[in-house]
Structures are given as structure tokens and as C-alpha cells.
């Protein structure tokens, strides 16, 4: 899916660079659900703003939904990240970004530690495969200061 030139130009103005617009274009190619796009951009922004020294690389980012007992399913991203050196044990940590309608941010980010919990439950149903890892990494890298 190609973005119209006016939308790409607007994203460049808002983001300040072509890299940000490219991340948006990749997001549209990787996802067909607007809430998944929202979760990808909010997760990258949250890691950048709140936890810039925590994560260095993202892995195995899977989009889907979590069945709830109180109504309709919520969109979710099941993810892994490599902790920054000196910020916890080596290896990967698991986290989930989940849609939270009515919440202050519209979503919740839950760091699960060294083993996945919510994403291994039968209540998580993965969408057909999309490479959302590259999109999340592109947004995060764009927001992070150059090394």
C-alpha cells in the first residue's frame, strides 16, 4: 500500500525527517488494522520517552488480539526486546502492548520479564503474520538520539 504524497509530506513536516515518514509507510504496509498502527507508534514513543536506556533492539513483534471476559477483544502486540547493557540480565525480555479503551493513554504497556505470560495464553490470538518488528524498530530508532 502506497501513501499519498501529501500524507508523506505532512508526516515529514510533523516528524522532521524522511525516516519518520518511511516508518509510517512501513507501518501501513505491515499492518491492516489502525489500532495495531496506534500500538506500534505509542510503544516506540513510550520506550523512547520513559525507558530510553532500557531497550536496544526489538524482536518477534506479533500483532493480534486478547480475548476478554468483559466484552470485545482488545488489540495487542506481543513483543521482546534486548535490554541495554547494564540494564538487567543479558538475553531478551518480554512485554505486551494492549489496547485500553477509556484509559489515559489508550493503551497499556506491561513488561513481563524473562518469560512471556499473557502472550502464551490461549486468549492471545495472533493475526496472520506481518513483519511488525521492523516497523517498531524503525519508529524507535528514529526517536532515539544518534549513537
Order of alpha helices (4+ residues) and beta strands (2+ residues): alpha-alpha-alpha-beta-beta-beta-beta-beta-alpha
